[in-house]
Amino acid sequence: MILLAFVLSFVLLLITALHVYWGIGGVWPGRDAASCAHAVVGFRCVNEMPTPFASFAVAACLGLATLWPLALIGFFASPFPKQGLAATAMLIGLVFLGRGIAGFTPWWRRLAPQQPFARLDSSFYSPLCLLIGLGFAVLAITEFPT
């Protein structure tokens, strides 16, 4: 479970860094703000990236989630009881699982049909969310104190 916790944290750290990059004006994987928005936002009629505040807010949430698996395995001291860490890890996992599942629904595709987002979402973003969610759920179940 230690390896799983570190892998989850590392992947989330990369995603956090990407949101910070977008918050400071980065445009990868696009060539400009519009093409980046089409690749990572995907909603109809969105031709610019979200505000820096929005990007930093998501980065802050992801940064906190990055710490959770490490706290759960006791890698560093936490003021929270292990039961609370495990329960919250399960909730984080459910959020990622929900996002991953949503990405494969017709409702989501109608909501976010923009290309290349739709292709990237079904082949990369949603499966990654499912894996992250599953990782959190496994970690929460196996680390829950009995």
RARA-V492941 format. One record per residue. N is the residue number from 1. SS is DSSP state (alpha for helix, beta for strand, coil for the rest). PHI is phi in degrees with one decimal (999 if undefined). OMEGA is omega as a letter, one per 40 degrees, with the letter a starting at -180 (none if undefined). Layout:
N	SS	PHI	OMEGA
N	SS	PHI	OMEGA
This chain:
1	coil	999	i
2	alpha	-63.2	i
3	alpha	-62.0	i
4	alpha	-59.1	a
5	alpha	-62.0	a
6	alpha	-69.1	i
7	alpha	-65.3	i
8	alpha	-57.9	a
9	alpha	-63.3	a
10	alpha	-65.9	i
11	alpha	-61.9	i
12	alpha	-66.6	i
13	alpha	-63.9	i
14	alpha	-63.3	i
15	alpha	-66.9	i
16	alpha	-60.8	a
17	alpha	-60.7	i
18	alpha	-64.3	i
19	alpha	-68.1	i
20	alpha	-64.3	i
21	alpha	-56.6	i
22	alpha	-65.3	i
23	alpha	-63.6	i
24	coil	-93.9	i
25	coil	106.1	i
26	coil	-64.5	a
27	coil	-121.9	i
28	coil	-68.6	e
29	coil	-93.1	i
30	coil	-96.8	i
31	coil	-106.2	i
32	coil	-153.7	a
33	alpha	-60.2	a
34	alpha	-66.8	a
35	alpha	-69.0	i
36	alpha	-67.1	i
37	alpha	-60.5	i
38	alpha	-65.4	a
39	alpha	-89.1	a
40	alpha	-118.5	i
41	coil	-103.8	i
42	coil	80.8	a
43	coil	-75.1	i
44	coil	-54.0	i
45	coil	63.8	i
46	coil	-96.3	a
47	coil	-119.2	i
48	coil	-144.2	a
49	coil	-70.1	i
50	coil	-58.9	a
51	coil	-62.7	i
52	alpha	-54.8	i
53	alpha	-56.8	i
54	alpha	-63.1	i
55	alpha	-63.1	i
56	alpha	-69.9	i
57	alpha	-65.1	i
58	alpha	-64.2	i
59	alpha	-61.1	i
60	alpha	-64.1	i
61	alpha	-63.7	i
62	alpha	-65.6	i
63	alpha	-61.9	i
64	alpha	-64.9	i
65	alpha	-63.4	i
66	alpha	-61.7	a
67	alpha	-77.9	a
68	alpha	-59.4	i
69	alpha	-61.4	a
70	alpha	-69.4	i
71	alpha	-64.6	a
72	alpha	-63.9	i
73	coil	-86.5	i
74	coil	80.2	a
75	coil	-65.1	i
76	coil	-141.7	a
77	coil	-67.2	i
78	coil	-132.6	i
79	coil	-77.3	a
80	coil	-97.2	i
81	coil	-67.6	a
82	alpha	-60.6	i
83	alpha	-61.4	i
84	alpha	-67.3	i
85	alpha	-62.3	a
86	alpha	-66.6	i
87	alpha	-64.2	i
88	alpha	-68.3	i
89	alpha	-60.3	i
90	alpha	-64.9	i
91	alpha	-64.0	i
92	alpha	-60.5	i
93	alpha	-60.4	i
94	alpha	-65.6	i
95	alpha	-62.5	i
96	alpha	-66.6	i
97	alpha	-62.2	i
98	alpha	-61.2	i
99	alpha	-65.3	i
100	alpha	-64.6	i
101	alpha	-66.9	a
102	alpha	-56.8	a
103	coil	-61.7	i
104	coil	-104.3	a
105	coil	-96.5	i
106	alpha	-60.4	i
107	alpha	-58.0	a
108	alpha	-64.9	a
109	alpha	-66.0	i
110	alpha	-68.5	a
111	alpha	-72.4	a
112	coil	-131.1	a
113	coil	-90.7	a
114	coil	-57.5	i
115	coil	-96.4	e
116	coil	-88.0	a
117	alpha	-54.9	a
118	alpha	-57.8	i
119	alpha	-68.6	i
120	alpha	-64.3	a
121	alpha	-64.9	a
122	alpha	-73.7	a
123	alpha	-99.5	a
124	alpha	-133.8	a
125	alpha	-61.6	a
126	alpha	-65.4	i
127	alpha	-60.2	i
128	alpha	-64.8	i
129	alpha	-61.0	i
130	alpha	-62.1	i
131	alpha	-65.7	i
132	alpha	-62.8	i
133	alpha	-61.0	i
134	alpha	-63.8	i
135	alpha	-60.1	i
136	alpha	-63.0	a
137	alpha	-63.4	i
138	alpha	-61.9	a
139	alpha	-62.7	i
140	alpha	-63.0	a
141	alpha	-70.0	a
142	alpha	-75.1	a
143	alpha	-96.4	i
144	coil	-67.5	a
145	coil	-68.7	a
146	coil	-103.8	none
